Amino acid sequence: MDDSLADIAKMLDHSLLKPTMTVDDLEAGCRLAVEYNVASVCLMPYYVKRCAEILKGSTVKTSTTIGFPHGGHTTSTKQAEAKRALADGCQELDMVVNISQVLSGNWDDVRDDIAAVIEPAHAAGQKVKVIFENCYLEDTHKIRLCEICTDLKADWVKTSTGYGTSGATLPDLKLMCDHTPDSVQVKAAGGVRDFETLLQVRALGVTRIGTSSSKMLLEQCKAALAGETSSTSGEGSSDAY
């Protein structure tokens, strides 16, 4: 297996977005993210400042959501959310497109809405993931969103919030990878529930995965790596004898 544990860990955005999570839950989640050295912690906007304090000195990024989970906020509200998050120390913003406007075919409005978050984030030297919520969209919508995000230099396109009717699927991830250049990465959210599926989406070109099960996935990765090492060692011993 070419994938190291560190490589896999840096694919994971540890999700702490359930509305029932307590402060103790958020604190523990941030510390788990540091322990496993994942890519980022994505949590509720009100806790961004504290999250940034906990993660300071680590390589784990602070991330949060904008216009979450339905994308129906006004554009000015999304931009204000983004600016506040950036001021609080956020390094990656996961924004939801205006799904209603996408389905209505109002592409200029969709573009302006996305740009309103990307512009202040990039001006601050930070990054944006644009959430499509694919479960509600046709392939033509997804392709057009990929094109818009490419034009606007989004950092990632992302399948889902985790709160729609379904999460990431392999066909959707392939479609998004096929319709974005290397400069726009692809994130899967929801649906990656075991290490085998993680490797499948990685093979498609996915670079980030949103999950609340980071510990489980990385423990499965450890086990797989240990199994391969053991198997390889055994083959060597057999050859020697």
C-alpha positions in Angstrom: 0.0 0.0 0.0 1.5 3.3 -1.1 -0.7 5.4 1.3 0.9 6.2 4.7 -1.1 6.9 7.8 0.0 10.5 7.7 -1.1 10.9 4.1 -4.6 9.5 4.9 -4.9 11.6 8.0 -4.3 14.7 5.9 -7.3 13.8 3.8 -9.7 14.1 6.7 -11.7 17.1 7.8 -12.9 16.1 11.2 -16.6 17.2 11.4 -18.1 18.6 14.6 -21.3 20.0 13.1 -24.1 18.1 14.9 -26.3 20.8 16.5 -26.6 18.9 19.7 -22.8 18.8 20.3 -21.9 20.4 23.6 -18.8 22.5 24.4 -17.2 19.4 25.9 -17.9 17.5 22.7 -16.3 20.3 20.6 -13.3 20.5 22.9 -12.7 16.7 22.8 -13.2 16.7 19.0 -10.5 19.4 18.5 -8.1 17.5 20.7 -8.7 14.3 18.9 -8.0 16.1 15.6 -4.6 17.2 17.0 -3.9 13.7 18.3 -4.5 12.1 14.9 -3.0 15.1 12.9 -5.9 15.3 10.5 -6.2 18.0 7.8 -8.8 20.2 9.6 -11.5 20.5 12.2 -14.8 21.7 10.6 -17.1 23.0 13.4 -19.9 25.4 14.1 -19.0 29.0 13.5 -19.5 30.2 17.1 -16.6 28.0 18.2 -14.1 29.0 15.5 -12.1 31.3 17.7 -11.7 28.7 20.5 -10.9 26.0 17.9 -8.1 28.2 16.5 -6.7 28.6 20.0 -6.6 24.8 20.5 -5.1 24.1 17.1 -2.4 26.8 17.3 1.0 25.3 16.9 -0.3 22.2 15.1 -0.7 21.5 11.4 -4.4 21.0 11.7 -6.5 23.8 10.1 -9.5 25.5 11.6 -12.5 25.3 9.3 -16.2 26.2 9.5 -19.4 26.4 7.5 -21.0 29.3 5.7 -24.6 29.4 4.7 -25.0 26.0 6.3 -26.8 23.7 5.8 -29.3 24.9 3.2 -27.5 27.7 1.4 -30.5 30.0 1.4 -28.9 32.9 3.3 -28.6 36.2 1.5 -25.3 36.8 -0.2 -24.5 39.6 2.1 -25.1 37.4 5.1 -22.8 34.7 3.7 -20.1 37.3 3.2 -20.5 38.7 6.7 -20.3 35.1 8.1 -17.1 34.5 6.1 -15.4 37.8 7.2 -16.3 37.0 10.9 -14.9 33.5 10.6 -11.7 34.8 9.0 -11.3 37.3 11.8 -11.8 34.6 14.4 -8.9 32.6 12.8 -10.6 30.4 10.3 -8.4 29.0 7.5 -10.9 27.1 5.4 -14.5 27.9 4.7 -17.0 25.3 3.6 -19.9 27.3 2.0 -23.2 26.0 0.6 -24.4 27.3 -2.7 -27.9 28.7 -3.0 -29.6 25.5 -4.0 -32.8 27.3 -4.9 -31.0 29.6 -7.3 -29.1 26.6 -8.9 -32.3 24.8 -9.5 -33.9 28.0 -10.9 -31.0 28.3 -13.4 -30.1 31.8 -12.1 -26.4 31.3 -12.7 -25.3 34.9 -12.4 -26.7 35.0 -8.9 -25.1 31.7 -8.1 -21.8 33.0 -9.3 -22.0 36.2 -7.3 -23.0 34.3 -4.2 -19.9 32.0 -4.4 -17.6 34.9 -5.3 -18.8 36.9 -2.2 -17.2 34.2 0.0 -14.1 33.4 -2.1 -13.0 37.0 -2.5 -12.5 37.8 1.2 -11.1 34.4 1.9 -8.5 34.6 -0.8 -7.7 38.2 0.1 -6.9 36.9 3.7 -4.8 34.0 2.2 -7.3 31.4 3.2 -9.3 28.7 1.3 -12.9 27.9 0.3 -14.7 24.6 -0.3 -18.0 25.1 -2.3 -20.7 22.6 -1.3 -23.1 21.6 -4.1 -25.5 19.3 -2.1 -25.6 16.9 -5.1 -28.6 14.9 -3.8 -30.9 17.7 -5.1 -29.1 18.3 -8.4 -29.0 17.0 -11.9 -25.6 16.2 -13.5 -26.0 19.4 -15.7 -26.2 21.5 -12.5 -23.1 19.8 -11.0 -21.1 20.4 -14.2 -22.1 24.0 -14.4 -21.2 24.5 -10.8 -17.8 22.9 -11.4 -17.3 25.4 -14.3 -18.2 28.4 -12.2 -16.0 27.2 -9.3 -13.1 26.8 -11.7 -13.6 30.3 -13.1 -13.7 31.7 -9.6 -10.6 29.7 -8.5 -12.4 27.9 -5.7 -10.0 25.6 -3.8 -12.4 22.6 -3.5 -15.7 21.6 -4.8 -17.6 19.4 -2.3 -20.5 17.0 -2.7 -22.6 17.5 0.3 -23.4 19.0 3.7 -24.1 15.6 5.3 -27.6 16.9 6.1 -29.2 16.3 2.7 -31.0 13.1 1.6 -27.7 11.4 0.7 -24.0 12.1 0.7 -21.1 11.5 -1.6 -21.4 8.8 -4.3 -18.6 7.4 -6.5 -20.4 8.5 -9.8 -20.7 12.1 -8.4 -17.1 12.2 -7.3 -15.9 11.0 -10.7 -18.1 13.6 -12.4 -16.7 16.4 -10.3 -13.1 15.2 -10.8 -13.6 15.0 -14.5 -15.0 18.5 -14.7 -12.4 20.4 -12.6 -8.8 21.1 -13.3 -6.0 20.1 -10.9 -6.2 23.6 -9.3 -9.7 22.8 -8.0 -9.7 19.8 -5.6 -12.6 17.6 -4.8 -14.0 16.8 -1.3 -16.4 14.0 -0.4 -18.8 14.5 2.5 -21.1 11.8 3.8 -20.9 8.2 2.5 -17.3 7.4 3.2 -17.8 5.1 6.2 -14.9 2.7 6.0 -11.2 2.6 4.9 -12.0 0.6 1.7 -14.3 3.3 0.5 -11.8 6.0 1.4 -9.2 4.3 -0.8 -11.8 4.1 -3.6 -12.5 7.8 -3.5 -8.8 8.6 -3.2 -8.2 6.6 -6.4 -10.7 8.8 -8.2 -8.7 11.9 -7.2 -10.5 13.1 -4.1 -8.2 14.9 -1.7 -10.4 15.6 1.3 -13.1 13.7 3.1 -15.6 15.2 5.6 -16.2 12.8 8.4 -17.2 12.6 12.1 -15.5 9.1 12.2 -11.9 10.2 11.8 -10.6 8.0 14.6 -12.4 4.9 13.2 -11.1 5.4 9.7 -7.5 6.0 10.8 -7.6 3.0 13.1 -8.7 0.9 10.2 -5.9 2.4 8.2 -3.4 1.4 10.9 -4.8 -2.1 10.9 -4.5 -2.4 7.1 -1.0 -1.1 7.1 0.0 -3.5 9.9 -1.6 -6.4 8.0 0.3 -5.6 4.9 3.6 -5.3 6.8 2.9 -8.6 8.5 2.0 -10.3 5.2 5.1 -8.9 3.5 7.2 -10.0 6.4 5.7 -13.5 6.3 6.4 -13.8 2.6 10.0 -12.9 3.1 10.5 -15.5 5.8 8.9 -18.1 3.6 11.3 -17.3 0.8 14.3 -17.5 3.1 13.4 -20.9 4.3 
